[in-house]
Structures are given as C-alpha cells and as structure tokens.
Amino acid sequence: MEKENLSENELIVRDYLARQRTYLANDRTLLSYIRTSLYFLVSGTALMEVNALEHVRDLGYLAFGLSLGMLLLGVFNFYKVKRRLKKHYYREM
C-alpha cells in the first residue's frame, strides 16, 4: 500500500474532516470498550454478592477477568489505530 505524504496544511477540507472523523471514531471505540468493561465489572460484583448459590461465584470471577480483558483490548486497539493514523496508513486498517 502507498503511504500518504501530505501534511495537515496540504489536505483539502474534505480529507481533513474525514481524518478528524476517524480520530473521533477511534475515541468512541475506546469509550465503548471502557463501558463494556464496566458492565462486566458491575456484573461480576453482583454475582459475587449472591450468597444463595455457590457456583455463581465462579461466574463473578469470570466477569472480572472479562472486564480486565476488555479494558486491555480496548486500550491496545486504541493506540494501535492511533499510531497508524499518525503514520498515515489508512488502507491497511
């Protein structure tokens, strides 16, 4: 794939706005990962507090693990896309 060698000043308005939309979409995606991670965290906490069923506690631990995994995956994905956007590798994403 071909690397784009245009600076911010040389871009036409349409391309500049498209790049800004892509940056904002990357931010929204990170926030979605964080939101999902928090849902798993809350679910895990609720499952840990259920004392009537002992095997439900294992699902709470699973939800905690998924929460941490989603958070790490979101942060990793955010920085990977951000790095590619900085280097102007749009077609490889």
Chimera marker file (.cmm) of the C-alpha trace (Angstrom):
<marker_set name="trace">
<marker id="1" x="0.000" y="0.000" z="0.000" r="1" g="1" b="0" radius="0.5"/>
<marker id="2" x="1.092" y="3.514" z="-0.728" r="1" g="1" b="0" radius="0.5"/>
<marker id="3" x="1.995" y="5.944" z="2.070" r="1" g="1" b="0" radius="0.5"/>
<marker id="4" x="0.320" y="9.330" z="2.042" r="1" g="1" b="0" radius="0.5"/>
<marker id="5" x="2.855" y="12.189" z="2.258" r="1" g="1" b="0" radius="0.5"/>
<marker id="6" x="0.545" y="15.136" z="2.780" r="1" g="1" b="0" radius="0.5"/>
<marker id="7" x="0.882" y="17.390" z="5.782" r="1" g="1" b="0" radius="0.5"/>
<marker id="8" x="-2.126" y="18.788" z="7.596" r="1" g="1" b="0" radius="0.5"/>
<marker id="9" x="-1.800" y="22.093" z="5.681" r="1" g="1" b="0" radius="0.5"/>
<marker id="10" x="-1.823" y="20.420" z="2.253" r="1" g="1" b="0" radius="0.5"/>
<marker id="11" x="-5.012" y="18.428" z="2.800" r="1" g="1" b="0" radius="0.5"/>
<marker id="12" x="-8.226" y="19.634" z="1.262" r="1" g="1" b="0" radius="0.5"/>
<marker id="13" x="-11.096" y="20.269" z="3.641" r="1" g="1" b="0" radius="0.5"/>
<marker id="14" x="-12.907" y="17.022" z="2.807" r="1" g="1" b="0" radius="0.5"/>
<marker id="15" x="-9.845" y="14.905" z="3.571" r="1" g="1" b="0" radius="0.5"/>
<marker id="16" x="-9.078" y="16.856" z="6.727" r="1" g="1" b="0" radius="0.5"/>
<marker id="17" x="-12.621" y="16.336" z="8.015" r="1" g="1" b="0" radius="0.5"/>
<marker id="18" x="-12.507" y="12.640" z="7.125" r="1" g="1" b="0" radius="0.5"/>
<marker id="19" x="-9.320" y="12.278" z="9.137" r="1" g="1" b="0" radius="0.5"/>
<marker id="20" x="-10.898" y="14.066" z="12.085" r="1" g="1" b="0" radius="0.5"/>
<marker id="21" x="-13.947" y="11.773" z="11.918" r="1" g="1" b="0" radius="0.5"/>
<marker id="22" x="-11.614" y="8.789" z="12.011" r="1" g="1" b="0" radius="0.5"/>
<marker id="23" x="-9.844" y="10.133" z="15.106" r="1" g="1" b="0" radius="0.5"/>
<marker id="24" x="-13.198" y="10.705" z="16.812" r="1" g="1" b="0" radius="0.5"/>
<marker id="25" x="-14.416" y="7.226" z="15.841" r="1" g="1" b="0" radius="0.5"/>
<marker id="26" x="-11.287" y="5.777" z="17.441" r="1" g="1" b="0" radius="0.5"/>
<marker id="27" x="-12.075" y="7.702" z="20.642" r="1" g="1" b="0" radius="0.5"/>
<marker id="28" x="-15.678" y="6.457" z="20.612" r="1" g="1" b="0" radius="0.5"/>
<marker id="29" x="-14.471" y="2.897" z="20.176" r="1" g="1" b="0" radius="0.5"/>
<marker id="30" x="-12.205" y="3.221" z="23.216" r="1" g="1" b="0" radius="0.5"/>
<marker id="31" x="-15.115" y="4.573" z="25.249" r="1" g="1" b="0" radius="0.5"/>
<marker id="32" x="-17.248" y="1.617" z="24.128" r="1" g="1" b="0" radius="0.5"/>
<marker id="33" x="-14.587" y="-0.808" z="25.327" r="1" g="1" b="0" radius="0.5"/>
<marker id="34" x="-14.435" y="1.006" z="28.671" r="1" g="1" b="0" radius="0.5"/>
<marker id="35" x="-18.227" y="0.945" z="29.001" r="1" g="1" b="0" radius="0.5"/>
<marker id="36" x="-18.343" y="-2.784" z="28.270" r="1" g="1" b="0" radius="0.5"/>
<marker id="37" x="-15.551" y="-3.374" z="30.759" r="1" g="1" b="0" radius="0.5"/>
<marker id="38" x="-17.512" y="-1.510" z="33.426" r="1" g="1" b="0" radius="0.5"/>
<marker id="39" x="-20.640" y="-3.580" z="32.662" r="1" g="1" b="0" radius="0.5"/>
<marker id="40" x="-18.650" y="-6.765" z="33.222" r="1" g="1" b="0" radius="0.5"/>
<marker id="41" x="-17.194" y="-5.312" z="36.424" r="1" g="1" b="0" radius="0.5"/>
<marker id="42" x="-20.633" y="-4.453" z="37.800" r="1" g="1" b="0" radius="0.5"/>
<marker id="43" x="-21.998" y="-7.839" z="36.770" r="1" g="1" b="0" radius="0.5"/>
<marker id="44" x="-19.079" y="-9.594" z="38.432" r="1" g="1" b="0" radius="0.5"/>
<marker id="45" x="-19.624" y="-7.639" z="41.631" r="1" g="1" b="0" radius="0.5"/>
<marker id="46" x="-23.326" y="-8.517" z="41.638" r="1" g="1" b="0" radius="0.5"/>
<marker id="47" x="-22.587" y="-12.197" z="41.031" r="1" g="1" b="0" radius="0.5"/>
<marker id="48" x="-20.030" y="-12.247" z="43.835" r="1" g="1" b="0" radius="0.5"/>
<marker id="49" x="-22.640" y="-10.926" z="46.269" r="1" g="1" b="0" radius="0.5"/>
<marker id="50" x="-25.135" y="-13.729" z="45.566" r="1" g="1" b="0" radius="0.5"/>
<marker id="51" x="-24.767" y="-15.966" z="48.585" r="1" g="1" b="0" radius="0.5"/>
<marker id="52" x="-27.601" y="-18.373" z="47.790" r="1" g="1" b="0" radius="0.5"/>
<marker id="53" x="-25.736" y="-20.173" z="45.006" r="1" g="1" b="0" radius="0.5"/>
<marker id="54" x="-22.068" y="-21.053" z="45.422" r="1" g="1" b="0" radius="0.5"/>
<marker id="55" x="-21.350" y="-21.879" z="41.765" r="1" g="1" b="0" radius="0.5"/>
<marker id="56" x="-22.479" y="-18.397" z="40.683" r="1" g="1" b="0" radius="0.5"/>
<marker id="57" x="-19.364" y="-17.022" z="42.384" r="1" g="1" b="0" radius="0.5"/>
<marker id="58" x="-17.257" y="-18.596" z="39.618" r="1" g="1" b="0" radius="0.5"/>
<marker id="59" x="-19.210" y="-16.568" z="37.056" r="1" g="1" b="0" radius="0.5"/>
<marker id="60" x="-18.319" y="-13.469" z="39.062" r="1" g="1" b="0" radius="0.5"/>
<marker id="61" x="-14.629" y="-14.268" z="38.723" r="1" g="1" b="0" radius="0.5"/>
<marker id="62" x="-15.130" y="-14.868" z="35.007" r="1" g="1" b="0" radius="0.5"/>
<marker id="63" x="-16.853" y="-11.475" z="34.659" r="1" g="1" b="0" radius="0.5"/>
<marker id="64" x="-13.938" y="-9.791" z="36.471" r="1" g="1" b="0" radius="0.5"/>
<marker id="65" x="-11.494" y="-11.441" z="34.089" r="1" g="1" b="0" radius="0.5"/>
<marker id="66" x="-13.550" y="-10.412" z="31.070" r="1" g="1" b="0" radius="0.5"/>
<marker id="67" x="-13.696" y="-6.871" z="32.417" r="1" g="1" b="0" radius="0.5"/>
<marker id="68" x="-9.934" y="-6.625" z="32.645" r="1" g="1" b="0" radius="0.5"/>
<marker id="69" x="-9.522" y="-8.302" z="29.246" r="1" g="1" b="0" radius="0.5"/>
<marker id="70" x="-11.921" y="-5.892" z="27.533" r="1" g="1" b="0" radius="0.5"/>
<marker id="71" x="-10.177" y="-2.905" z="29.065" r="1" g="1" b="0" radius="0.5"/>
<marker id="72" x="-6.738" y="-4.076" z="27.946" r="1" g="1" b="0" radius="0.5"/>
<marker id="73" x="-8.010" y="-4.972" z="24.474" r="1" g="1" b="0" radius="0.5"/>
<marker id="74" x="-9.619" y="-1.538" z="24.096" r="1" g="1" b="0" radius="0.5"/>
<marker id="75" x="-6.501" y="0.367" z="25.145" r="1" g="1" b="0" radius="0.5"/>
<marker id="76" x="-4.290" y="-1.773" z="22.892" r="1" g="1" b="0" radius="0.5"/>
<marker id="77" x="-6.618" y="-1.270" z="19.916" r="1" g="1" b="0" radius="0.5"/>
<marker id="78" x="-6.848" y="2.480" z="20.563" r="1" g="1" b="0" radius="0.5"/>
<marker id="79" x="-3.085" y="3.001" z="20.499" r="1" g="1" b="0" radius="0.5"/>
<marker id="80" x="-2.614" y="0.692" z="17.512" r="1" g="1" b="0" radius="0.5"/>
<marker id="81" x="-5.114" y="2.663" z="15.416" r="1" g="1" b="0" radius="0.5"/>
<marker id="82" x="-3.767" y="5.983" z="16.697" r="1" g="1" b="0" radius="0.5"/>
<marker id="83" x="-0.238" y="5.021" z="15.653" r="1" g="1" b="0" radius="0.5"/>
<marker id="84" x="-1.429" y="4.013" z="12.183" r="1" g="1" b="0" radius="0.5"/>
<marker id="85" x="-3.346" y="7.253" z="11.775" r="1" g="1" b="0" radius="0.5"/>
<marker id="86" x="-0.251" y="9.237" z="12.719" r="1" g="1" b="0" radius="0.5"/>
<marker id="87" x="1.795" y="7.395" z="10.097" r="1" g="1" b="0" radius="0.5"/>
<marker id="88" x="-0.997" y="7.850" z="7.501" r="1" g="1" b="0" radius="0.5"/>
<marker id="89" x="-1.506" y="4.139" z="6.884" r="1" g="1" b="0" radius="0.5"/>
<marker id="90" x="-5.242" y="4.340" z="6.173" r="1" g="1" b="0" radius="0.5"/>
<marker id="91" x="-5.676" y="1.495" z="3.729" r="1" g="1" b="0" radius="0.5"/>
<marker id="92" x="-4.096" y="-1.128" z="5.976" r="1" g="1" b="0" radius="0.5"/>
<marker id="93" x="-6.671" y="-0.849" z="8.743" r="1" g="1" b="0" radius="0.5"/>
<link id1="1" id2="2" r="1" g="1" b="0" radius="0.2"/>
<link id1="2" id2="3" r="1" g="1" b="0" radius="0.2"/>
<link id1="3" id2="4" r="1" g="1" b="0" radius="0.2"/>
<link id1="4" id2="5" r="1" g="1" b="0" radius="0.2"/>
<link id1="5" id2="6" r="1" g="1" b="0" radius="0.2"/>
<link id1="6" id2="7" r="1" g="1" b="0" radius="0.2"/>
<link id1="7" id2="8" r="1" g="1" b="0" radius="0.2"/>
<link id1="8" id2="9" r="1" g="1" b="0" radius="0.2"/>
<link id1="9" id2="10" r="1" g="1" b="0" radius="0.2"/>
<link id1="10" id2="11" r="1" g="1" b="0" radius="0.2"/>
<link id1="11" id2="12" r="1" g="1" b="0" radius="0.2"/>
<link id1="12" id2="13" r="1" g="1" b="0" radius="0.2"/>
<link id1="13" id2="14" r="1" g="1" b="0" radius="0.2"/>
<link id1="14" id2="15" r="1" g="1" b="0" radius="0.2"/>
<link id1="15" id2="16" r="1" g="1" b="0" radius="0.2"/>
<link id1="16" id2="17" r="1" g="1" b="0" radius="0.2"/>
<link id1="17" id2="18" r="1" g="1" b="0" radius="0.2"/>
<link id1="18" id2="19" r="1" g="1" b="0" radius="0.2"/>
<link id1="19" id2="20" r="1" g="1" b="0" radius="0.2"/>
<link id1="20" id2="21" r="1" g="1" b="0" radius="0.2"/>
<link id1="21" id2="22" r="1" g="1" b="0" radius="0.2"/>
<link id1="22" id2="23" r="1" g="1" b="0" radius="0.2"/>
<link id1="23" id2="24" r="1" g="1" b="0" radius="0.2"/>
<link id1="24" id2="25" r="1" g="1" b="0" radius="0.2"/>
<link id1="25" id2="26" r="1" g="1" b="0" radius="0.2"/>
<link id1="26" id2="27" r="1" g="1" b="0" radius="0.2"/>
<link id1="27" id2="28" r="1" g="1" b="0" radius="0.2"/>
<link id1="28" id2="29" r="1" g="1" b="0" radius="0.2"/>
<link id1="29" id2="30" r="1" g="1" b="0" radius="0.2"/>
<link id1="30" id2="31" r="1" g="1" b="0" radius="0.2"/>
<link id1="31" id2="32" r="1" g="1" b="0" radius="0.2"/>
<link id1="32" id2="33" r="1" g="1" b="0" radius="0.2"/>
<link id1="33" id2="34" r="1" g="1" b="0" radius="0.2"/>
<link id1="34" id2="35" r="1" g="1" b="0" radius="0.2"/>
<link id1="35" id2="36" r="1" g="1" b="0" radius="0.2"/>
<link id1="36" id2="37" r="1" g="1" b="0" radius="0.2"/>
<link id1="37" id2="38" r="1" g="1" b="0" radius="0.2"/>
<link id1="38" id2="39" r="1" g="1" b="0" radius="0.2"/>
<link id1="39" id2="40" r="1" g="1" b="0" radius="0.2"/>
<link id1="40" id2="41" r="1" g="1" b="0" radius="0.2"/>
<link id1="41" id2="42" r="1" g="1" b="0" radius="0.2"/>
<link id1="42" id2="43" r="1" g="1" b="0" radius="0.2"/>
<link id1="43" id2="44" r="1" g="1" b="0" radius="0.2"/>
<link id1="44" id2="45" r="1" g="1" b="0" radius="0.2"/>
<link id1="45" id2="46" r="1" g="1" b="0" radius="0.2"/>
<link id1="46" id2="47" r="1" g="1" b="0" radius="0.2"/>
<link id1="47" id2="48" r="1" g="1" b="0" radius="0.2"/>
<link id1="48" id2="49" r="1" g="1" b="0" radius="0.2"/>
<link id1="49" id2="50" r="1" g="1" b="0" radius="0.2"/>
<link id1="50" id2="51" r="1" g="1" b="0" radius="0.2"/>
<link id1="51" id2="52" r="1" g="1" b="0" radius="0.2"/>
<link id1="52" id2="53" r="1" g="1" b="0" radius="0.2"/>
<link id1="53" id2="54" r="1" g="1" b="0" radius="0.2"/>
<link id1="54" id2="55" r="1" g="1" b="0" radius="0.2"/>
<link id1="55" id2="56" r="1" g="1" b="0" radius="0.2"/>
<link id1="56" id2="57" r="1" g="1" b="0" radius="0.2"/>
<link id1="57" id2="58" r="1" g="1" b="0" radius="0.2"/>
<link id1="58" id2="59" r="1" g="1" b="0" radius="0.2"/>
<link id1="59" id2="60" r="1" g="1" b="0" radius="0.2"/>
<link id1="60" id2="61" r="1" g="1" b="0" radius="0.2"/>
<link id1="61" id2="62" r="1" g="1" b="0" radius="0.2"/>
<link id1="62" id2="63" r="1" g="1" b="0" radius="0.2"/>
<link id1="63" id2="64" r="1" g="1" b="0" radius="0.2"/>
<link id1="64" id2="65" r="1" g="1" b="0" radius="0.2"/>
<link id1="65" id2="66" r="1" g="1" b="0" radius="0.2"/>
<link id1="66" id2="67" r="1" g="1" b="0" radius="0.2"/>
<link id1="67" id2="68" r="1" g="1" b="0" radius="0.2"/>
<link id1="68" id2="69" r="1" g="1" b="0" radius="0.2"/>
<link id1="69" id2="70" r="1" g="1" b="0" radius="0.2"/>
<link id1="70" id2="71" r="1" g="1" b="0" radius="0.2"/>
<link id1="71" id2="72" r="1" g="1" b="0" radius="0.2"/>
<link id1="72" id2="73" r="1" g="1" b="0" radius="0.2"/>
<link id1="73" id2="74" r="1" g="1" b="0" radius="0.2"/>
<link id1="74" id2="75" r="1" g="1" b="0" radius="0.2"/>
<link id1="75" id2="76" r="1" g="1" b="0" radius="0.2"/>
<link id1="76" id2="77" r="1" g="1" b="0" radius="0.2"/>
<link id1="77" id2="78" r="1" g="1" b="0" radius="0.2"/>
<link id1="78" id2="79" r="1" g="1" b="0" radius="0.2"/>
<link id1="79" id2="80" r="1" g="1" b="0" radius="0.2"/>
<link id1="80" id2="81" r="1" g="1" b="0" radius="0.2"/>
<link id1="81" id2="82" r="1" g="1" b="0" radius="0.2"/>
<link id1="82" id2="83" r="1" g="1" b="0" radius="0.2"/>
<link id1="83" id2="84" r="1" g="1" b="0" radius="0.2"/>
<link id1="84" id2="85" r="1" g="1" b="0" radius="0.2"/>
<link id1="85" id2="86" r="1" g="1" b="0" radius="0.2"/>
<link id1="86" id2="87" r="1" g="1" b="0" radius="0.2"/>
<link id1="87" id2="88" r="1" g="1" b="0" radius="0.2"/>
<link id1="88" id2="89" r="1" g="1" b="0" radius="0.2"/>
<link id1="89" id2="90" r="1" g="1" b="0" radius="0.2"/>
<link id1="90" id2="91" r="1" g="1" b="0" radius="0.2"/>
<link id1="91" id2="92" r="1" g="1" b="0" radius="0.2"/>
<link id1="92" id2="93" r="1" g="1" b="0" radius="0.2"/>
</marker_set>
